[in-house]
Structures are given as C-alpha cells and as structure tokens.
C-alpha cells in the first residue's frame, strides 16, 4: 500500500511444548538482545509486555460480557479504543470508551457506550504504567483484585518480570505495558511488542 515497502525480511524464534511463561520471558530477552545486535541502542527501544488474561479480566470488571456473542462488537470497540492510548491519551480513550470522539476535522467516531465508572476502570488500567514503570504490576494488581482471570495473568507477568530482572534486564528494556492490545484477539497469554 501507499508508504509501504514492497519487500521485507523477517526472522523469528519459536518455542515448542513449553507451558511456562519462562519461555515468553526468554523470547522477550532474545528480542532485546537481537535489537541491540542489529544496532538499536539500549534506551532506543523497549519490549512492552501485556497479557490477554489480564485484559480479559479488566474488560469483565468494566462490564463487558466476554461470553455473550452479541457483545463482540462492543469488545472490539473497547480494544480499539485502548489501542489508541499512545495516540489520543487518556481523554481521547475515555471518549472512545463512552459516547464517542470528534477529531479536529469534525469526523465523529462512535464509542463503546460504557458507563463512566466502567470506562474509569479501563483508563486506570491504561495509566498504571505511565511515568514510573517500576511498581506498575503492583498498581494493576490493585485494580484487578478479585477477578480470577486477571489475577492469574498478573501472576504470570510477575513471574516474567522476576525472570527478566534476575537475568539483568531492567524495565528500561522489558516492561509491563497495559496499552499493548494488538494481537490479543488470537493470543491466550502474554503478548509483547517492541
């Protein structure tokens, strides 16, 4: 398409048969090392990590029924709104979670129609890692307390954080980031991007 190259090179690393999130932690460390080997300096990249389990738990806490097929559209609208966090910030996302958002050109994007209190759960989740990345997992654990699915995901993310930290990778290289949403339609556990 316009602005895109016609060819690219791709390589990947896979783990097979590993049920532990230690495999995910290892892939994150491999990604960080690979970026540096390709010449991207430390501090110029970050491997951002989130979890489908945590996100599903947050959606449940915000009143989105994950088992009701009629709410699939609402769920996707919420996910798309969350994905815009880097672009629109907390105010823009809150609008997209509610009635909708009008941009500078006057175009209106309909929102997910969440109640204000439910949208507040999602915006609190998204902003938990802003600024100080240290302690973000603990802040999110407080938000999702009582939701078994989210608590399981947070436990897995804590394990990953402990493993990467023990191996010498700090949060300036690999860190939990609630705004990582892409891919969560088909992943079931941790998801990460650089």
C-alpha positions in Angstrom: 0.0 0.0 0.0 1.0 3.7 -0.1 4.0 4.4 2.0 5.0 0.8 2.5 8.0 -1.0 1.1 7.4 -3.8 -1.4 9.6 -6.3 0.3 10.9 -7.0 3.7 13.0 -9.6 5.6 11.7 -11.4 8.6 13.1 -13.9 11.1 11.6 -15.4 14.2 12.3 -17.6 17.1 9.8 -20.1 18.5 9.4 -22.3 21.5 7.5 -25.5 21.2 6.0 -27.5 24.1 6.8 -25.1 26.8 3.8 -24.3 29.1 5.7 -22.0 31.4 5.8 -18.2 30.9 9.6 -18.7 31.3 9.5 -19.3 27.5 7.8 -15.9 27.0 10.4 -14.2 29.2 13.2 -15.9 27.2 11.7 -14.6 23.9 11.5 -11.1 25.3 15.2 -11.2 26.4 16.1 -12.7 23.0 14.2 -9.8 21.3 16.1 -7.2 23.4 19.4 -8.8 22.6 18.5 -9.1 18.9 17.6 -5.4 18.6 20.9 -4.4 20.2 22.8 -6.8 17.9 21.1 -5.1 14.9 22.5 -1.8 16.2 19.5 -0.3 18.1 21.0 1.2 21.2 19.8 0.4 24.7 17.3 3.2 25.6 16.1 3.5 22.0 13.7 0.5 22.3 11.6 -1.2 24.8 9.9 -4.6 24.8 6.4 -3.9 26.1 4.5 -6.9 27.7 0.9 -7.4 28.4 -1.4 -10.4 28.9 -4.7 -11.5 27.3 -5.8 -12.9 30.6 -5.3 -9.5 32.3 -7.0 -7.6 29.6 -10.0 -10.0 29.6 -10.2 -9.6 33.3 -10.2 -5.8 33.0 -13.0 -6.0 30.4 -15.0 -8.2 32.7 -14.5 -5.7 35.5 -15.7 -2.9 33.2 -18.9 -4.8 32.5 -18.1 -6.3 29.1 -19.5 -9.8 28.9 -16.9 -12.0 27.1 -19.2 -14.9 26.8 -22.1 -13.1 25.0 -21.6 -13.2 21.2 -23.8 -10.1 20.9 -21.1 -8.1 22.7 -18.3 -9.0 20.4 -18.6 -5.6 18.6 -18.5 -3.8 21.9 -15.4 -5.7 23.0 -13.6 -4.9 19.7 -14.6 -1.2 20.1 -13.1 -1.2 23.6 -9.9 -2.9 22.4 -9.6 -0.4 19.5 -10.1 2.5 21.9 -7.4 1.1 24.3 -5.1 0.7 21.3 -5.4 4.5 20.7 -3.9 5.3 24.1 -0.5 6.3 22.7 -2.2 8.5 20.0 -5.1 10.1 21.9 -4.1 9.9 25.5 -6.4 9.2 28.4 -9.0 11.8 27.5 -9.4 10.6 23.9 -9.6 7.0 25.1 -12.2 7.9 27.7 -14.3 9.5 24.9 -14.0 6.4 22.7 -15.0 4.2 25.6 -18.0 6.4 26.2 -20.2 8.1 23.6 -17.5 8.7 21.1 -14.9 11.2 19.9 -14.9 14.0 17.4 -11.5 14.8 15.9 -10.1 18.1 14.7 -11.6 17.6 11.2 -15.1 17.1 12.7 -15.2 13.4 12.0 -17.0 11.5 14.7 -16.0 8.0 15.8 -18.8 6.3 17.8 -17.7 5.0 21.2 -18.2 1.7 23.0 -21.0 3.1 25.2 -19.5 2.1 28.5 -20.8 3.8 31.7 -18.4 6.4 33.1 -17.5 4.2 36.1 -16.7 1.2 33.8 -14.6 3.4 31.4 -12.7 4.7 34.5 -11.6 1.1 35.3 -10.0 0.8 31.8 -8.4 4.2 31.9 -6.9 3.5 35.4 -5.6 0.2 34.0 -4.0 2.0 31.0 -2.4 4.7 33.1 -1.0 2.4 35.7 2.4 2.1 33.9 2.7 5.8 32.9 5.8 7.5 34.1 7.2 5.2 36.7 7.4 1.6 35.2 8.7 0.2 38.5 5.7 -0.9 40.5 3.3 -0.9 37.6 2.4 -4.6 38.1 1.6 -3.9 41.8 -0.6 -0.9 40.8 -2.5 -3.0 38.3 -2.9 -5.9 40.8 -4.8 -3.4 43.0 -7.1 -2.5 40.0 -7.9 -6.1 39.1 -8.1 -7.6 42.6 -11.0 -10.0 42.8 -11.0 -11.0 39.1 -9.5 -14.5 39.0 -8.7 -14.4 35.2 -6.8 -11.1 35.6 -5.1 -12.2 38.8 -3.8 -15.3 37.0 -2.4 -13.1 34.2 -0.8 -10.7 36.7 0.8 -13.7 38.4 2.3 -14.8 35.1 3.5 -11.3 34.3 5.1 -11.1 37.8 6.9 -14.4 37.1 8.2 -13.0 33.8 9.3 -9.7 35.4 11.2 -11.7 38.1 12.9 -13.9 35.5 14.0 -11.0 33.2 15.1 -8.9 36.2 17.1 -11.9 37.6 18.8 -12.2 34.2 19.8 -8.5 34.3 17.2 -6.9 32.1 15.6 -3.9 33.8 12.3 -2.1 33.0 14.1 0.2 30.6 14.4 -2.8 28.3 11.5 -5.1 29.1 8.4 -3.8 30.9 4.7 -4.4 31.5 2.7 -2.0 29.4 -1.2 -2.2 29.7 -1.6 -0.3 26.3 -0.3 -3.3 24.3 -3.5 -4.5 22.8 -2.7 -5.7 19.3 -2.8 -9.4 18.8 -4.9 -10.1 21.8 -7.7 -11.4 19.7 -5.7 -14.5 18.9 -3.3 -14.8 21.8 -4.3 -16.5 25.1 -1.5 -15.4 27.4 1.4 -12.9 27.4 1.8 -10.7 24.3 4.7 -8.4 23.6 5.9 -5.9 21.1 9.0 -3.7 20.6 
